[in-house]
């Protein structure tokens, strides 16, 4: 439409519509045939492209610049591998399985991501949050199977003692369950549960990649994920607190783990093992001091301090030569075998009970992996493929599940270490896997005397970054109250109820907040900026002039079934006239006028046969046109369309025109399908305008023409 000049003498010009381009769409059948033909076509270039797409390493490894990349990759890989070993052992406390399985998980995940990942910097492996979620499932199922959760690896220690002394010590009958045709003890059953839920999570992730369901991560808002991670960190701290004191308290099953665990800790505080307590205090002091020094002098340090490895080595030596386990009853990691166990099928008979448990694991794992991949890709100026990332992390769970491993994910802390130590490509992950391999083949038994409280110290100190998020709450509140509330709700639900329900509550609450914001969006009446063609919010800007007898209304949200009533109520309130009530008032006034006319006729002796024509008594409105500025309405549904149709009809009944301005093409298409512009869109030129100013000019001209015709008819 062409904006008319702002004159009052010339007759109203007929608006000219912009001509829409005709989009030539191919028939759906031909499109489907073309895609099928392309999918089944087999050629050497296509095979090469498919393989290189599935294994991105085939694309970048032949172009690897050894002189430029190898030093950074080797250094970062070795440092991350050194950090990874104690963390892999420690996080098995969270997962409720033996330490060897953490090393398996880290080894296989690094190799598979090296082959399939598209990020150059992400470190995939064992992750505290995943370990916690696995541990909750493992402990629940182990408890249901009848095992004693407070049992402290008695069987494995006796087996080691028998092998060492060549004796045959007898013990009381140990509880076992039958699994896949064999009797399975507590540790065997625990890793079987972890492997089964890991396999399911990987299958979910691969299916999400195949069906391109990555949009699910859209519902995991940053404040929600941040709050969820902080709440989970508080849960991890709580679960590990008993190891700091050397208390033999089984992990709580069910909701309220944080509250119940702390109650149990304080109830049993008199049973604290002084050896574990002193060791914990020393280790935490060393770890925290090293972290503070590293943060303060990170610009001067060329590489992170391997504090965890130093603490583990020192604590292991002290525990071994001081005989802390036999003398003071300190809990130790126990025997860690060397080499690899033969592959084994996951326990498919267990999966029916774990179908729902694998869903949050799959979603959180790929959400952290994809978000970290994209974050570091933007930082270093390259691109990643989110769908391939989902495939990669899915196979990082599926394939290792056949080799006694559990769920993995990208880890922020180790990824930042890789980035800060000069990592260039995923060759660094291969180096990290080699470091873990050396431990698996040669050094694993040396960790036998390592106290569990030392592992707990490593886990707790690694949570410093997440727990510091509490200091950012005031800044979050000032920046966005909505985001701060989402963070607090997700954090509180995760910490006080459970990790799984905390995730669900966080997602639902963040979506409710979004719906609430769309149900109660900002609405405003617009005024003109001086003598220009621009219109803005009268409440937000100074020196604006409201157009004479025209109300311009802006609604800043999509118009759909959930906010249709809010849209109508806010419009009625803004313009001050609701059509139904106005029409009711006019009918009452008309009836009152008829009754008065009838009484007057009767008093004058005139016959009143009911055909007396009484001029309608109507209230003079302050405006004759409402212009709806649709620039902030991205889409409408059938309920929104019905609201528009009703508005045009109802206001027309009281002599007020409703015009639309600044509609996008999808909105116009919806209105056309709903016949808002009449049959064959005959009224489009008088109802739809490309700018607010054009609608105002048209409204004033139409009103002037109507008044002129009315005066002529009276004459």
Buried (B, 14 or more C-beta within 10 A) or exposed (E): BEBBEEEEEEEBEEBEEEEEEEEEEEEEEEEEEEEEEEEEEEEEEEEEEEEEBBBBBEEBBEEBEEEEBBEBBBBBBBBBBBBBBBBBBBBBBBBBBBBBBBBBBBBBBBBBBBBBBBBBBBBBBBBBBBBBBBBBBBBBBBBEBEBEBEBEBEBBBBEBEEEEEEEEEEEEEEEBBEBEEEEBBBBBBBBBBBBBBBBBBBBBBBEBBEEEBBEBBEBBBEBBBBBBBBBBBBBBBBBBBBBBBBBBBBBBBEEEBBBBBEEBBEEBEEEBBEBBBEBBEBBBEBBBEBBEEBEEEEEEEEBBBBBBBBBBBBBBEBBBEBEBBEEBEBBBBBBBEEEBEEEBEBBEEBBEBBEEBBBBBBBBBBBBBBBBBBBBBEEEEEEBBBBBBBBBBBBBBBBBBBBBBBBBBBBBBBBBBBBBBBBBBBBBBBBBBBBBBEBBEEEBEBBBBBBBBBBBBBBBBBBBBBBEBEEBBEEBBEEEEBBBBBBBBBBBBBBBBBBBBBBBBBBBBBBEBBEEBBBEBBBBBBBBBEEEBEBBBBEEEEEBEBBEEBBBBBBBBBBBEBBBEBBBEBBBEBBEBBBEEBBEBBEEBBEEBBEEBBEEBEEEEEEBEEEBEBEEBBEEBEBBBBBBBBBBBEEBBEBBBBBBBEBBEBBEEBEBBBBBBBBEEEBBEBBBEBEBBEEEBEBBBBBBBBBBBBBBBBBBBBBBEEEEEEEEEEE
